[in-house]
Amino acid sequence: MSDSTAGSPATGYLVPTRQVRIADLRSKKAEGKKWAMLTAYDYSTARALTQGGVECLLVGDSAANVVFGYPQTQQISLEEMIMLTAAVVRGSGNALVIADLPFGTYEASDEQAVLSASEMLRRSGAAMVKIEGGVRIAPRIRALVNAGIPVCAHVGFTPQSVNALSGFKVQGRGGDASRLVADVHAVEDAGADMVVLEMVPADLAAQITADSTVPTVGIGAGPGTDAQVLVWHDMVALPADGRRPKFAKQWATVGEDLTAAAAAYRHEVEEGTFPAPEHCF
């Protein structure tokens, strides 16, 4: 057990005993130690995930789908993202919290990007912002870094650009690999502290990770990245009838359990068996 983690009294899992910082994740890369990231969108979930020892939480614009029910991630607003991120920060303990800047809040100009990111960090308490894109977005990353704002880049499949990418497709195959490598080099040179690689061939992601000086976080990019991230709903099968991406494994069936609990509760209310005497004052 390291001096930065300890067993939680409630769970026995290893949890961070001091604030996780970007430098800590760089050190893990240098030491060859992998680490886990999960999405979170509210206080209670953030608490549960960090009690399980997760050191980094991402408030992703995937909240558009799993929280608000929007068809596309492009529909979520900066205000909605700030509200969710602030809740996650309050429940995050010592975990590092990263927040997505949503579509339309950073692409237009360096000034727009700095203003949006500053507003996010100031009001939510997050430690870092994440933005999508490689070569084309590198100038925005440089502007953010020059303003003192830590940045996580996101290359490969970028959900905010799903229409431009002609749907949900693996990126970096064949001749497209050189473009993806160029994207990673561009964001790294611009000062990004971390890079998410989404839906990238495993061998290419491993090569990029070996060549990169900053931590890489894979989602559908094989086991060779420095870290992994998943949307937490996907790893626990919530909702029970939801579609799961190929790269997501289920460690629990929360959707089925929640539906069963709701049905049992409804039944006992209708039968008049809840509340029972032990639930009464």
Backbone torsions as a table, in degrees:
resi	resn	phi	psi	omega
1	MET	NA	127.4	-177.4
2	SER	-79.3	170.1	179.9
3	ASP	-75.7	-4.3	179.5
4	SER	-104.6	-2.0	178.1
5	THR	-132.7	155.3	177.4
6	ALA	-153.9	160.6	177.7
7	GLY	-70.3	131.9	176.2
8	SER	-71.2	132.6	177.9
9	PRO	-58.1	-31.4	-175.7
10	ALA	-82.0	-32.4	-170.4
11	THR	-121.8	-24.1	-174.3
12	GLY	80.8	-2.9	178.2
13	TYR	-79.2	156.3	176.9
14	LEU	-75.7	123.9	179.6
15	VAL	-126.3	150.1	179.4
16	PRO	-62.9	133.3	179.0
17	THR	-96.8	-8.1	173.8
18	ARG	-141.6	165.0	-175.9
19	GLN	-58.7	126.2	175.6
20	VAL	-76.4	130.8	-178.8
21	ARG	-122.5	166.0	-178.9
22	ILE	-57.5	-39.0	179.9
23	ALA	-60.6	-33.2	178.5
24	ASP	-64.6	-38.9	-179.0
25	LEU	-73.2	-33.7	173.4
26	ARG	-63.6	-39.8	179.2
27	SER	-63.9	-39.5	177.8
28	LYS	-61.1	-41.2	177.7
29	LYS	-60.9	-46.6	-178.8
30	ALA	-61.2	-32.3	-178.0
31	GLU	-91.4	-2.3	-179.4
32	GLY	74.1	23.4	-180.0
33	LYS	-97.9	126.6	179.0
34	LYS	-84.7	158.3	179.9
35	TRP	-147.1	161.9	-172.3
36	ALA	-112.7	140.9	173.3
37	MET	-126.0	142.9	172.9
38	LEU	-134.4	156.1	171.9
39	THR	-75.3	156.9	171.9
40	ALA	-152.9	150.4	-176.2
41	TYR	-134.8	1.0	-178.7
42	ASP	-154.2	168.1	-175.4
43	TYR	-61.2	-51.0	-173.7
44	SER	-65.2	-41.6	178.2
45	THR	-65.6	-41.3	178.1
46	ALA	-58.2	-43.3	178.8
47	ARG	-61.7	-46.3	-178.0
48	ALA	-62.6	-42.4	-177.4
49	LEU	-69.5	-41.3	179.8
50	THR	-70.7	-30.2	175.3
51	GLN	-67.1	-20.4	174.2
52	GLY	-85.2	3.8	176.5
53	GLY	92.1	6.8	178.3
54	VAL	-70.3	124.8	-172.0
55	GLU	-91.1	-13.9	-175.2
56	CYS	-142.1	130.3	179.5
57	LEU	-117.0	135.9	177.7
58	LEU	-112.4	119.9	171.7
59	VAL	-89.2	90.6	-173.1
60	GLY	-85.3	157.4	174.7
61	ASP	-71.9	-1.0	168.3
62	SER	-59.7	-15.1	172.8
63	ALA	-56.3	-27.7	177.1
64	ALA	-54.5	-41.6	-178.1
65	ASN	-83.9	-52.0	-168.7
66	VAL	-86.3	-18.7	178.7
67	VAL	-104.1	-50.5	-173.8
68	PHE	-96.6	-14.2	178.8
69	GLY	77.0	17.6	176.0
70	TYR	-70.3	146.9	179.0
71	PRO	-66.1	-32.4	-176.0
72	GLN	-131.8	152.4	-179.9
73	THR	-67.2	-23.4	-178.3
74	GLN	-62.6	-15.4	-172.3
75	GLN	-86.5	-11.0	-178.4
76	ILE	-79.0	146.6	-176.2
77	SER	-100.6	164.3	175.7
78	LEU	-62.3	-40.3	-179.4
79	GLU	-61.9	-42.7	177.9
80	GLU	-64.4	-40.7	179.5
81	MET	-65.9	-38.3	178.6
82	ILE	-63.8	-44.1	-179.7
83	MET	-60.0	-46.7	-179.7
84	LEU	-66.4	-42.9	-177.6
85	THR	-63.7	-41.6	178.9
86	ALA	-60.1	-39.2	178.4
87	ALA	-65.1	-42.6	179.3
88	VAL	-63.8	-43.6	179.8
89	VAL	-58.3	-40.8	-179.1
90	ARG	-64.5	-26.5	-179.5
91	GLY	-103.7	5.4	-168.7
92	SER	-86.6	-7.6	-177.8
93	GLY	58.6	-123.5	-179.3
94	ASN	-98.9	7.0	-179.1
95	ALA	-71.1	152.1	173.6
96	LEU	-80.5	130.6	-178.7
97	VAL	-111.4	127.1	177.4
98	ILE	-114.5	139.0	-178.8
99	ALA	-121.9	133.0	172.6
100	ASP	-68.6	138.5	163.2
101	LEU	-88.4	123.9	-174.6
102	PRO	-73.3	164.8	179.2
103	PHE	-52.7	134.5	176.4
104	GLY	87.2	5.0	-176.9
105	THR	-112.7	1.6	-178.8
106	TYR	-146.9	-11.4	-172.1
107	GLU	-75.2	-30.8	-169.0
108	ALA	-67.8	-40.2	-175.4
109	SER	-162.1	163.1	174.5
110	ASP	-60.3	-40.6	-178.7
111	GLU	-62.2	-43.9	178.8
112	GLN	-61.0	-42.9	-179.1
113	ALA	-62.7	-45.2	-179.1
114	VAL	-65.9	-41.7	179.7
115	LEU	-64.4	-44.2	-179.2
116	SER	-65.2	-45.3	-178.9
117	ALA	-66.9	-40.0	178.6
118	SER	-62.2	-42.2	178.8
119	GLU	-63.5	-42.3	179.0
120	MET	-60.9	-51.7	-176.3
121	LEU	-68.2	-39.6	-177.7
122	ARG	-64.9	-43.5	-173.5
123	ARG	-88.6	-25.0	-175.7
124	SER	-100.5	-30.7	-175.3
125	GLY	87.5	7.8	177.4
126	ALA	-64.2	159.7	-177.7
127	ALA	-95.7	-17.8	-171.1
128	MET	-159.1	151.9	172.8
129	VAL	-110.7	153.8	175.9
130	LYS	-117.9	134.4	176.1
131	ILE	-132.6	151.8	-174.5
132	GLU	-96.5	142.1	175.2
133	GLY	125.4	158.2	-179.1
134	GLY	-111.5	-109.7	-177.5
135	VAL	-55.0	-43.5	-175.1
136	ARG	-66.2	-26.6	-175.3
137	ILE	-104.6	-1.0	-178.8
138	ALA	-55.7	-39.6	177.9
139	PRO	-60.4	-34.6	178.3
140	ARG	-67.6	-40.4	178.6
141	ILE	-61.5	-44.2	180.0
142	ARG	-61.8	-41.0	179.2
143	ALA	-63.9	-41.4	178.7
144	LEU	-64.6	-45.4	180.0
145	VAL	-62.4	-41.1	178.4
146	ASN	-64.3	-24.5	177.5
147	ALA	-88.3	3.7	178.2
148	GLY	83.3	21.2	-177.3
149	ILE	-106.2	117.3	178.2
150	PRO	-66.9	141.7	-174.4
151	VAL	-129.2	134.7	166.5
152	CYS	-105.2	121.3	177.7
153	ALA	-86.9	162.8	-177.7
154	HIS	-140.9	112.3	-178.2
155	VAL	-126.6	176.4	-172.7
156	GLY	89.4	-131.4	173.1
157	PHE	-76.1	123.9	-178.7
158	THR	-118.3	107.9	-172.2
159	PRO	-56.3	-32.0	179.8
160	GLN	-65.6	-19.8	-179.2
161	SER	-108.8	24.5	-173.2
162	VAL	-57.1	-36.3	-179.2
163	ASN	-69.8	-40.1	178.5
164	ALA	-68.3	-27.4	-179.2
165	LEU	-89.4	4.8	178.8
166	SER	61.4	41.5	174.6
167	GLY	101.0	-171.8	-175.3
168	PHE	-84.6	95.0	-176.6
169	LYS	-129.9	146.1	174.0
170	VAL	-61.7	137.4	-179.1
171	GLN	-109.5	146.9	174.7
172	GLY	94.7	15.5	177.5
173	ARG	-85.3	148.0	175.5
174	GLY	57.3	-131.6	-178.2
175	GLY	-68.2	-13.1	180.0
176	ASP	-77.2	-10.3	-178.0
177	ALA	-62.3	-39.9	-178.2
178	SER	-64.4	-34.6	177.6
179	ARG	-65.3	-41.5	-179.6
180	LEU	-66.1	-41.7	177.0
181	VAL	-61.1	-40.9	178.1
182	ALA	-63.0	-37.5	177.6
183	ASP	-61.6	-45.1	-179.4
184	VAL	-64.3	-44.2	178.7
185	HIS	-61.0	-39.7	-177.7
186	ALA	-65.0	-45.0	-178.0
187	VAL	-72.6	-33.0	177.6
188	GLU	-67.3	-44.0	178.5
189	ASP	-64.7	-29.2	179.8
190	ALA	-76.2	-12.1	175.7
191	GLY	111.5	9.2	178.0
192	ALA	-60.4	141.0	-179.3
193	ASP	-91.6	-9.7	-174.5
194	MET	-162.5	152.8	179.4
195	VAL	-135.9	125.4	171.7
196	VAL	-88.4	130.7	175.4
197	LEU	-112.4	113.3	-176.5
198	GLU	-113.6	131.8	176.8
199	MET	50.9	60.2	-178.7
200	VAL	-122.7	140.5	177.0
201	PRO	-52.4	138.8	-172.8
202	ALA	-59.3	-40.9	-178.0
203	ASP	-67.5	-37.0	178.1
204	LEU	-68.1	-42.1	178.9
205	ALA	-62.3	-39.1	178.4
206	ALA	-65.7	-39.7	178.3
207	GLN	-64.6	-45.4	179.2
208	ILE	-60.6	-42.6	-179.7
209	THR	-62.1	-42.7	-179.9
210	ALA	-64.9	-33.3	-177.0
211	ASP	-87.5	-16.0	-173.5
212	SER	-87.3	146.1	176.7
213	THR	-92.6	-8.9	179.6
214	VAL	-111.9	156.8	179.7
215	PRO	-61.9	139.7	173.3
216	THR	-107.6	142.7	-178.9
217	VAL	-122.5	118.0	-176.4
218	GLY	-95.8	143.9	167.8
219	ILE	-140.8	104.3	-171.7
220	GLY	71.7	33.6	-177.5
221	ALA	-127.6	20.5	176.8
222	GLY	78.5	-179.5	-173.6
223	PRO	-87.4	-0.7	-172.6
224	GLY	-86.8	-0.9	178.1
225	THR	-81.2	166.8	-178.6
226	ASP	-70.6	-29.0	-177.3
227	ALA	-145.4	170.9	176.2
228	GLN	-129.2	148.4	173.3
229	VAL	-135.6	144.1	173.4
230	LEU	-138.6	153.6	166.6
231	VAL	-70.5	125.1	-169.8
232	TRP	-62.6	-29.3	177.6
233	HIS	-61.2	-36.5	-179.3
234	ASP	-68.2	-34.9	-175.8
235	MET	-79.7	-11.3	178.5
236	VAL	-121.6	13.2	176.1
237	ALA	56.0	57.4	177.1
238	LEU	-123.9	123.8	-3.8
239	PRO	-74.4	167.7	-173.9
240	ALA	-62.0	-31.9	-176.9
241	ASP	-99.5	12.7	-178.5
242	GLY	-76.0	157.1	176.2
243	ARG	-83.0	140.2	-178.8
244	ARG	-113.6	137.6	174.3
245	PRO	-67.6	153.4	-178.4
246	LYS	-56.4	-34.8	-173.5
247	PHE	-81.3	-2.8	-176.9
248	ALA	-98.5	129.6	173.3
249	LYS	-100.1	147.2	177.8
250	GLN	-102.2	120.8	177.2
251	TRP	-97.6	-7.3	178.3
252	ALA	-157.8	167.5	178.3
253	THR	-121.9	63.5	-176.8
254	VAL	-62.3	-36.4	-180.0
255	GLY	-59.2	-48.1	178.7
256	GLU	-64.3	-42.8	-178.7
257	ASP	-64.3	-41.1	-179.2
258	LEU	-67.3	-42.6	177.8
259	THR	-62.5	-42.4	178.9
260	ALA	-64.8	-40.5	178.8
261	ALA	-64.6	-41.7	178.8
262	ALA	-63.5	-40.6	179.2
263	ALA	-66.1	-40.6	179.1
264	ALA	-66.0	-41.5	177.3
265	TYR	-61.6	-47.9	179.6
266	ARG	-58.6	-43.7	-178.3
267	HIS	-61.5	-45.6	-177.5
268	GLU	-68.5	-33.7	176.0
269	VAL	-66.0	-45.8	-178.9
270	GLU	-65.4	-33.3	-179.9
271	GLU	-83.0	-10.6	-179.3
272	GLY	79.5	15.1	-179.8
273	THR	-92.6	-7.4	172.4
274	PHE	-129.0	132.0	2.9
275	PRO	-79.2	144.3	175.9
276	ALA	-87.4	171.3	-178.7
277	PRO	-53.0	-36.4	-177.7
278	GLU	-70.3	-11.3	178.2
279	HIS	-99.2	5.1	-175.3
280	CYS	-108.3	155.0	176.9
281	PHE	-91.7	NA	NA
